[in-house]
């Protein structure tokens, strides 16, 4: 009898302790580094502590992927127990984590391991859906196929309060066209295929939210139920406004709220808010 697929991810999924325990998810922490002080995300620094320290920092922190030994260790342990593994991680455009995962997988050719490179900031959705499907008994090939489809179907849009962090981190992509104009606009960005793209230049936050709702109407057919998660980086009030608007204007089968922590907070800075969403037909795991 084939054992249940185990889910491995990293700390940028921002799972709650309850979610980790419920699905027995294995989480490898990335690190955020202030000068000589390195912290493991979700282990020895909280979101509140991070954003407080970020506001006072003279220079921006940096981030690093999980330790070199982490992937071989966890993959080896799970393979020894006979579990297939689906490993879902932060975009390769933001971190080398996926490359480390693939290198560790290749060193265990007899093990059943699949690695997923997330294409948006919404690692949480991919991990939770995968964990649910694994609980329901999906095989690794079925699970990989359904998660790959969902990965290309998630729409991720958001509003930045500053481009400073994307720019200094070298991850600004096509949004660099906005440099020098940010004081006069509120940019609405999309995170597609792991890269940052400019969707719209709004004049106010209110106009930016209205534009996000327009994008959702264009991409969701009629009254199709949607699944969505509103995310933010130390901008809970704006996130709640967006959540209320989405709840009012769409048929939400699911609508969650999630604060992004130190690693993504380092890359996109505080004050960001947005959401990841997909329609009901984009997640049909039983058809594979």
C-alpha positions as CSV (number, residue, x, y, z in Angstrom):
1,X,0.0,0.0,0.0
2,X,1.4,3.4,-1.0
3,X,1.9,5.7,1.9
4,X,0.3,9.2,2.0
5,X,2.1,12.0,0.1
6,X,3.9,14.3,2.6
7,X,4.1,18.1,1.9
8,X,7.3,20.0,2.4
9,X,7.5,23.8,2.0
10,X,9.4,26.7,3.4
11,X,8.5,29.5,5.8
12,X,7.2,31.8,3.0
13,X,4.0,29.8,3.0
14,X,3.2,31.6,6.4
15,X,1.3,28.6,7.7
16,X,-0.3,28.8,11.2
17,X,0.9,26.3,13.8
18,X,-2.5,24.7,13.6
19,X,-2.3,24.2,9.8
20,X,1.2,22.7,10.2
21,X,0.0,20.3,12.9
22,X,-3.2,19.4,11.2
23,X,-1.6,18.3,7.9
24,X,1.8,17.3,9.3
25,X,3.5,19.7,6.9
26,X,7.3,20.0,7.0
27,X,8.4,23.6,7.0
28,X,12.0,24.7,6.3
29,X,12.8,28.2,7.5
30,X,14.4,30.9,5.3
31,X,16.5,33.5,7.1
32,X,16.4,37.2,7.4
33,X,19.6,39.0,8.2
34,X,20.1,42.4,9.9
35,X,23.8,43.1,9.7
36,X,25.4,40.3,11.8
37,X,22.1,39.1,13.3
38,X,20.5,36.2,11.4
39,X,17.0,35.0,12.3
40,X,15.1,31.9,11.1
41,X,11.7,33.0,9.8
42,X,8.9,31.7,12.0
43,X,11.3,30.4,14.6
44,X,13.1,33.1,16.4
45,X,11.6,36.3,15.0
46,X,7.9,37.3,14.9
47,X,6.3,39.4,12.2
48,X,5.8,42.2,14.7
49,X,9.4,42.2,15.8
50,X,10.6,42.1,12.2
51,X,8.5,45.1,11.0
52,X,9.5,47.1,14.1
53,X,13.2,46.4,13.4
54,X,12.8,47.1,9.7
55,X,11.4,50.6,10.4
56,X,14.5,51.5,12.4
57,X,17.1,49.8,10.2
58,X,19.7,52.1,8.6
59,X,20.3,49.5,5.9
60,X,17.9,47.0,4.4
61,X,18.1,43.4,5.7
62,X,18.9,40.5,3.4
63,X,17.5,37.0,3.2
64,X,18.9,33.6,2.6
65,X,17.5,30.2,1.8
66,X,17.3,27.2,4.1
67,X,20.5,25.6,5.3
68,X,22.3,23.3,2.7
69,X,21.6,20.3,4.9
70,X,17.9,20.9,5.4
71,X,16.6,19.4,2.2
72,X,18.7,16.2,2.1
73,X,17.8,15.6,5.8
74,X,14.0,15.9,5.5
75,X,13.8,14.2,2.1
76,X,15.9,11.4,3.4
77,X,13.8,10.9,6.5
78,X,10.5,10.9,4.6
79,X,11.8,8.6,1.9
80,X,13.2,6.1,4.5
81,X,9.6,5.9,5.9
82,X,8.3,5.3,2.4
83,X,6.5,8.6,1.8
84,X,6.3,10.2,-1.6
85,X,7.0,14.0,-1.2
86,X,5.6,17.1,-2.9
87,X,7.9,20.1,-2.1
88,X,6.4,23.5,-2.8
89,X,8.5,26.7,-2.5
90,X,9.0,30.4,-2.9
91,X,9.5,31.6,-6.5
92,X,13.0,30.9,-8.0
93,X,12.9,34.6,-9.0
94,X,13.1,35.5,-5.3
95,X,15.2,32.8,-3.8
96,X,17.5,29.9,-4.6
97,X,15.4,27.6,-2.4
98,X,13.9,25.7,-5.3
99,X,17.3,25.0,-6.8
100,X,18.5,23.6,-3.4
101,X,15.3,21.4,-3.3
102,X,16.0,20.1,-6.8
103,X,19.6,19.4,-6.1
104,X,18.6,17.4,-3.0
105,X,16.0,15.5,-4.9
106,X,18.5,14.5,-7.6
107,X,20.7,13.0,-5.0
108,X,17.9,10.6,-4.0
109,X,17.0,9.0,-7.3
110,X,15.1,6.1,-5.7
111,X,12.8,8.4,-3.7
112,X,9.5,9.8,-5.0
113,X,10.0,13.5,-4.8
114,X,8.4,16.3,-6.9
115,X,9.3,20.0,-6.6
116,X,7.0,22.9,-7.4
117,X,8.3,26.5,-8.1
118,X,5.5,28.8,-7.1
119,X,4.7,31.4,-9.7
120,X,3.2,34.0,-7.4
121,X,3.5,35.2,-3.8
122,X,0.7,32.9,-2.8
123,X,2.6,29.8,-1.6
124,X,0.0,29.4,1.2
125,X,-2.8,28.5,-1.2
126,X,-0.7,25.9,-3.1
127,X,0.4,24.2,0.2
128,X,-3.0,24.1,1.8
129,X,-4.7,22.7,-1.3
130,X,-1.9,20.1,-1.7
131,X,-2.2,19.1,1.9
132,X,-6.0,18.7,1.6
133,X,-5.6,16.6,-1.5
134,X,-2.9,14.4,0.1
135,X,-5.2,13.8,3.0
136,X,-7.9,12.7,0.5
137,X,-5.5,10.1,-0.8
138,X,-4.2,11.6,-4.1
139,X,-1.1,9.9,-5.4
140,X,2.0,12.0,-6.1
141,X,1.6,12.1,-9.9
142,X,-2.1,13.2,-9.5
143,X,-1.1,15.8,-6.9
144,X,1.7,17.2,-8.9
145,X,-0.6,17.6,-12.0
146,X,-3.4,19.3,-10.1
147,X,-1.0,21.6,-8.2
148,X,0.8,22.6,-11.4
149,X,-2.6,23.6,-13.0
150,X,-3.5,25.6,-9.9
151,X,-0.1,27.2,-9.9
152,X,-0.7,28.7,-13.3
153,X,-4.3,29.6,-12.5
154,X,-3.8,31.8,-9.4
155,X,-4.1,35.5,-10.0
156,X,-1.9,37.6,-7.7
157,X,-2.3,41.4,-7.7
158,X,-1.4,44.0,-5.1
159,X,-0.6,47.6,-4.3
160,X,2.8,48.8,-3.2
161,X,3.5,51.7,-1.0
162,X,7.2,51.9,-2.1
163,X,9.4,50.4,-4.8
164,X,12.5,50.8,-2.6
165,X,12.7,47.2,-1.4
166,X,12.1,45.6,-4.8
167,X,14.7,48.0,-6.3
168,X,17.4,47.6,-3.7
169,X,16.9,43.8,-3.7
170,X,17.3,43.6,-7.5
171,X,13.9,42.0,-8.0
172,X,12.0,44.8,-9.5
173,X,11.5,43.4,-13.0
174,X,9.4,45.5,-15.3
175,X,8.3,47.7,-12.4
176,X,11.5,49.6,-12.8
177,X,9.7,51.7,-15.3
178,X,7.9,53.3,-12.3
179,X,11.1,54.5,-10.5
180,X,11.0,58.2,-10.1
181,X,7.2,58.5,-10.4
182,X,6.1,56.7,-7.3
183,X,5.4,59.9,-5.3
184,X,2.7,60.7,-7.8
185,X,1.1,57.3,-8.2
186,X,-0.1,54.1,-6.4
187,X,1.0,51.2,-8.6
188,X,-1.0,48.1,-9.0
189,X,1.2,45.2,-9.7
190,X,0.8,41.6,-10.8
191,X,3.0,38.7,-9.8
192,X,3.1,36.4,-12.9
193,X,5.5,33.6,-13.7
194,X,7.5,34.6,-10.7
195,X,8.1,38.2,-11.9
196,X,6.7,41.6,-11.0
197,X,4.6,43.3,-13.7
198,X,2.9,46.7,-13.7
199,X,-0.8,46.5,-14.3
200,X,-2.0,50.0,-13.6
201,X,-0.9,53.4,-12.2
202,X,-3.7,54.6,-9.8
203,X,-3.8,58.1,-8.3
204,X,-5.1,56.9,-4.9
205,X,-5.4,53.8,-2.8
206,X,-9.1,53.9,-3.3
207,X,-8.7,53.9,-7.1
208,X,-6.1,51.1,-6.8
209,X,-8.7,48.9,-5.0
210,X,-11.3,49.7,-7.6
211,X,-8.9,48.6,-10.3
212,X,-8.2,45.3,-8.5
213,X,-11.9,44.7,-8.4
214,X,-12.1,45.4,-12.2
215,X,-9.3,42.9,-12.8
216,X,-11.1,40.3,-10.8
217,X,-14.3,40.8,-12.8
218,X,-12.4,40.4,-16.0
219,X,-10.8,37.1,-14.9
220,X,-13.7,35.5,-13.1
221,X,-16.7,34.4,-15.2
222,X,-20.1,35.7,-14.0
223,X,-21.1,34.4,-10.5
224,X,-18.5,31.6,-10.4
225,X,-17.4,31.0,-6.8
226,X,-13.9,32.2,-6.1
227,X,-11.3,31.2,-3.6
228,X,-9.1,34.1,-2.4
229,X,-6.6,35.1,0.3
230,X,-5.9,38.7,1.1
231,X,-2.3,39.3,2.1
232,X,-0.4,42.3,3.5
233,X,2.9,43.4,4.9
234,X,2.1,45.3,8.1
235,X,-0.9,46.9,6.5
236,X,-3.8,45.2,8.1
237,X,-6.3,48.1,7.9
238,X,-5.9,48.4,4.1
239,X,-6.1,44.6,3.8
240,X,-9.3,44.6,5.7
241,X,-10.8,47.2,3.4
242,X,-9.9,45.1,0.4
243,X,-11.3,42.0,2.0
244,X,-14.6,43.7,2.6
245,X,-14.8,44.9,-1.0
246,X,-14.1,41.4,-2.3
247,X,-16.6,39.9,0.0
248,X,-19.2,42.5,-1.1
249,X,-18.7,42.1,-4.9
250,X,-17.9,38.4,-5.4
251,X,-19.3,35.0,-4.6
252,X,-16.6,33.9,-2.2
253,X,-16.4,30.2,-1.4
254,X,-13.3,31.0,0.7
255,X,-11.8,34.3,1.7
256,X,-8.8,34.3,4.1
257,X,-6.5,37.0,5.5
258,X,-2.7,36.5,5.8
259,X,0.1,38.7,7.0
260,X,3.4,38.1,5.0
261,X,6.4,37.8,7.3
262,X,10.1,38.8,7.3
263,X,11.3,37.2,4.0
264,X,8.6,38.6,1.7
265,X,8.5,41.7,3.8
266,X,12.1,42.3,3.0
267,X,11.6,41.9,-0.7
268,X,8.4,44.0,-1.1
269,X,8.6,46.2,2.0
270,X,5.9,47.3,4.5
271,X,2.6,48.7,3.4
272,X,1.8,46.2,0.7
273,X,-1.6,44.7,0.4
274,X,-3.2,42.5,-2.3
275,X,-4.7,39.1,-2.9
276,X,-4.4,35.8,-4.6
277,X,-7.5,34.3,-6.2
278,X,-8.8,31.6,-8.5
279,X,-12.1,30.3,-9.6
280,X,-13.8,27.1,-8.6
281,X,-13.0,25.3,-11.8
282,X,-9.3,26.0,-11.5
283,X,-9.1,23.5,-8.7
284,X,-10.5,20.1,-9.6
285,X,-8.0,17.6,-8.1
286,X,-10.1,14.6,-8.6
287,X,-10.0,14.8,-12.4
288,X,-6.4,13.8,-12.5
